[in-house]
Every structure is written in C-alpha cells, then in structure tokens.
Amino acid sequence: MKNRQPLLGQNVELVISGKPELIRGKVVELGQDILALYTGTQFMYIPLIHMEQMRVFQMDNDRAIIPDLPFEPYNEPISYRKILMNSKGMFSEIYITGNQSIHGYVTTVMNDFFVFYTPVYHTVIVSLQQLKYLIPYEPHVTPYSLTPAQFPLKPSPLTLARTFDQQLRKLIGEFVVLDLGDNPNKTGVLKNMEQNMIELATANGDAMFLHFDHVKSIHLP
C-alpha cells in the first residue's frame, strides 16, 4: 500500500460495483482493504474489493474543513473488520444491493458476515464480501427520528453460526428474503443447499436455484 499513500488528502472520484452514481470525496484514511472518504457532509467507508475505478481530480478553492473522524484514530492502518467492530451500536447507513441503502445498527460481527438491525427489515445478515459502503452518522441522529423506546437496539433473535454458509444452512425450512427482496424470485422457503446451490420454493411453489456466492444478504420477514 506504500505506493497508494500519496492518495491521502486527495480528492477522488470512484465507481463502485453495483452503484451507477459516481462517488466523490477526499481520501482521509486508507488501509489494505478499506478506503475512507469525506464527501463534504459525511464519512464513507468503502471496502476496496468493490472499487472498480478511481481517479484523482482537482477542485477549485478546496477549503472544506474535515470534522473529527467518527472512530478513534488508529496507531496502525484501518481495516474493514476494525471499522465494522467500532461501528457496532452506532447508527449507520449501509449499501448492499439494488437502488437503495438501509439504515440501522451493526450488532454482531462474525467470521465472514455481520448482523445489521433496522426498523424496516429488522435483523439482516450481510455477507462481508457484499457490503459496498458504510456511512456512520452523528451520535445524536437516530433512524427516522425514532426514540429508543420506539426502536430499541436489541440482539438478534437468531442463533448465529460462525460463517455465512453455516448460517444459511441453519435457516433451511424457514421463509426467507434474499438480497432485501430486490427480485421476487429471491423470496420463499429455503429448501436446501447443496454444493453452493441454494434451492428456494417461490410463491407459486416452483423451485428456484441460486448460487451461494451471489447471495448478498438474508433476513426473515
């Protein structure tokens, strides 16, 4: 990463996988597997695996004052897992797939997935390989201005496995929604998982098969 250190403090324009809009901001932190940008209004943490293109561009009269970082400064380079661990319990916005992001709290970080609790979808299990970005909010901000009584932060009711693969297998027989329901064929009863192929029974009872590597998230409605 030494050859990338000159990017610190630079204004960049990014293309990330699955997101048609360009993302612009100033590079404020850089690790082996994650990049932190300040967009002028918020901090955005982007796993480098999803960075398809990036270019440096010059801004006229670039005098933006960067506020304090949302997480404590690290003595060593930031990492994806550190950011997730430090964001636990902090109201955040995440983008996984589709045309919208979701808002809530990281509650648990396992080997290759994390649990995100949201007022809309409740407990969402997200593959670490599929998170496109995370935006932590100010401490006084809450989802949809809900009070703690209206939206209490509580642990997942699910018994969690160590890996995403094992977690999916634990949900065989359950009615599930994959990838936030972006496709009706990804909602149904999880019937089986063999050789990385997931079988769902869809609304009309047909069998739909999906490859495990393309599953981004799962939740129980």
TORZA-937918 format. One record per residue (C-alpha): residue in one letter; x negated, y, z; residue number from 1. Coordinates in steps of 0.25 Angstrom, whole numbers. Each point is the difference from the previous one (the first is absolute). Example, Ala and Ser with C-alpha at 12.3 -4.5 7.8 and 13.67 -1.06 7.14 Angstrom:
2
("A",(-49,-18,31),1);
("S",(-6,14,-2),2);
REM end
This chain:
221
("M",(0,0,0),1);
("K",(-12,9,1),2);
("N",(2,4,-15),3);
("R",(14,5,4),4);
("Q",(-3,9,12),5);
("P",(-1,12,-9),6);
("L",(15,-1,-2),7);
("L",(2,5,14),8);
("G",(6,13,0),9);
("Q",(3,-1,-15),10);
("N",(14,3,-6),11);
("V",(4,-13,-7),12);
("E",(12,-4,-9),13);
("L",(4,-15,2),14);
("V",(8,-10,-7),15);
("I",(4,-12,9),16);
("S",(7,-13,-4),17);
("G",(15,1,-1),18);
("K",(1,15,2),19);
("P",(2,8,-13),20);
("E",(-2,13,6),21);
("L",(-14,5,1),22);
("I",(-5,3,15),23);
("R",(-9,12,2),24);
("G",(-8,3,13),25);
("K",(-13,3,7),26);
("V",(-9,-12,4),27);
("V",(-1,1,15),28);
("E",(-4,-14,4),29);
("L",(-6,-12,-8),30);
("G",(-2,-15,4),31);
("Q",(-3,-13,-7),32);
("D",(14,-3,-3),33);
("I",(8,13,3),34);
("L",(1,14,-4),35);
("A",(6,12,8),36);
("L",(5,12,-8),37);
("Y",(5,13,6),38);
("T",(11,5,-10),39);
("G",(2,14,5),40);
("T",(12,-4,9),41);
("Q",(-4,-14,5),42);
("F",(-10,-11,1),43);
("M",(1,-12,-9),44);
("Y",(-8,-13,2),45);
("I",(-1,-8,-13),46);
("P",(-6,-15,0),47);
("L",(-11,1,-11),48);
("I",(5,-13,-6),49);
("H",(12,7,-6),50);
("M",(-8,12,-5),51);
("E",(1,-2,-15),52);
("Q",(-7,14,-4),53);
("M",(-6,12,6),54);
("R",(-6,13,-5),55);
("V",(-6,12,7),56);
("F",(7,13,-4),57);
("Q",(-3,15,4),58);
("M",(10,8,7),59);
("D",(-1,15,-1),60);
("N",(0,7,14),61);
("D",(0,-13,7),62);
("R",(0,5,14),63);
("A",(10,-9,7),64);
("I",(-2,-2,15),65);
("I",(0,-15,3),66);
("P",(6,-3,14),67);
("D",(-5,-10,10),68);
("L",(0,-14,-5),69);
("P",(12,-9,4),70);
("F",(-9,-10,6),71);
("E",(-13,1,9),72);
("P",(-13,2,-8),73);
("Y",(-7,-13,-2),74);
("N",(-15,-2,3),75);
("E",(-1,-9,-12),76);
("P",(8,0,-13),77);
("I",(15,-1,0),78);
("S",(6,-13,-4),79);
("Y",(14,-5,-4),80);
("R",(2,-8,12),81);
("K",(-4,11,10),82);
("I",(9,9,-6),83);
("L",(12,-9,1),84);
("M",(-4,-4,14),85);
("N",(-1,15,4),86);
("S",(14,3,-7),87);
("K",(7,-9,9),88);
("G",(12,7,6),89);
("M",(-2,12,-8),90);
("F",(11,5,-9),91);
("S",(-5,-3,-14),92);
("E",(4,0,-15),93);
("I",(-5,-12,-8),94);
("Y",(2,-3,-15),95);
("I",(0,-15,-4),96);
("T",(8,-1,-13),97);
("G",(12,6,-8),98);
("N",(3,15,-1),99);
("Q",(1,3,15),100);
("S",(-8,-1,12),101);
("I",(5,-4,14),102);
("H",(-2,6,14),103);
("G",(-2,-6,13),104);
("Y",(-11,-5,9),105);
("V",(-11,-11,-1),106);
("T",(3,-9,12),107);
("T",(-9,-12,-2),108);
("V",(-13,-3,-9),109);
("M",(-3,-15,-3),110);
("N",(-10,-7,-9),111);
("D",(5,5,-13),112);
("F",(13,7,2),113);
("F",(6,10,10),114);
("V",(14,3,5),115);
("F",(7,13,-3),116);
("Y",(12,4,8),117);
("T",(10,9,-7),118);
("P",(14,5,3),119);
("V",(5,-4,-14),120);
("Y",(-6,-14,-2),121);
("H",(-4,-3,15),122);
("T",(-11,-10,0),123);
("V",(-8,0,-13),124);
("I",(-12,-10,-2),125);
("V",(-10,6,-9),126);
("S",(-12,-7,-7),127);
("L",(-13,8,3),128);
("Q",(-3,-2,-15),129);
("Q",(12,7,-4),130);
("L",(0,13,7),131);
("K",(-3,12,-9),132);
("Y",(-1,11,10),133);
("L",(4,4,14),134);
("I",(3,15,5),135);
("P",(0,2,15),136);
("Y",(9,11,5),137);
("E",(-2,10,11),138);
("P",(3,-5,14),139);
("H",(13,8,2),140);
("V",(6,-5,-13),141);
("T",(10,-12,0),142);
("P",(7,-8,-11),143);
("Y",(12,8,-5),144);
("S",(-1,9,13),145);
("L",(5,-12,8),146);
("T",(-1,0,15),147);
("P",(-8,-11,7),148);
("A",(14,-5,5),149);
("Q",(5,0,-14),150);
("F",(-12,-7,-5),151);
("P",(-8,-7,11),152);
("L",(-13,-6,-5),153);
("K",(1,-15,4),154);
("P",(-8,-12,-3),155);
("S",(4,-9,-12),156);
("P",(10,-11,4),157);
("L",(-7,-10,-9),158);
("T",(-10,-10,4),159);
("L",(-13,5,-7),160);
("A",(-10,-9,-7),161);
("R",(-14,3,-2),162);
("T",(0,1,-15),163);
("F",(10,5,-11),164);
("D",(1,-14,-6),165);
("Q",(4,-6,13),166);
("Q",(10,11,3),167);
("L",(7,-3,-12),168);
("R",(1,-15,3),169);
("K",(6,3,13),170);
("L",(11,7,-7),171);
("I",(4,-11,-8),172);
("G",(15,-2,1),173);
("E",(2,15,3),174);
("F",(7,10,-8),175);
("V",(-11,10,-4),176);
("V",(-2,12,-9),177);
("L",(-14,1,-7),178);
("D",(-6,13,-4),179);
("L",(11,9,6),180);
("G",(10,-6,-9),181);
("D",(-5,7,-13),182);
("N",(5,-11,-8),183);
("P",(13,-8,3),184);
("N",(-8,-13,-4),185);
("K",(-9,2,12),186);
("T",(12,-1,10),187);
("G",(5,-13,5),188);
("V",(-2,-12,9),189);
("L",(-15,-4,0),190);
("K",(1,-15,-3),191);
("N",(-14,-5,-2),192);
("M",(-15,4,-2),193);
("E",(-9,-10,-8),194);
("Q",(-13,3,-6),195);
("N",(1,15,1),196);
("M",(14,0,-6),197);
("I",(12,5,8),198);
("E",(14,-5,-3),199);
("L",(12,9,3),200);
("A",(14,-3,-2),201);
("T",(6,12,-6),202);
("A",(15,6,2),203);
("N",(5,-10,-11),204);
("G",(-7,-12,6),205);
("D",(-10,0,-11),206);
("A",(-15,-4,4),207);
("M",(-10,12,-3),208);
("F",(-15,-3,1),209);
("L",(-10,11,4),210);
("H",(-15,-1,2),211);
("F",(-5,3,14),212);
("D",(-11,9,-5),213);
("H",(11,10,-5),214);
("V",(8,1,13),215);
("K",(-2,13,6),216);
("S",(9,0,12),217);
("I",(11,-8,6),218);
("H",(11,4,10),219);
("L",(13,-6,6),220);
("P",(12,8,-3),221);
REM end
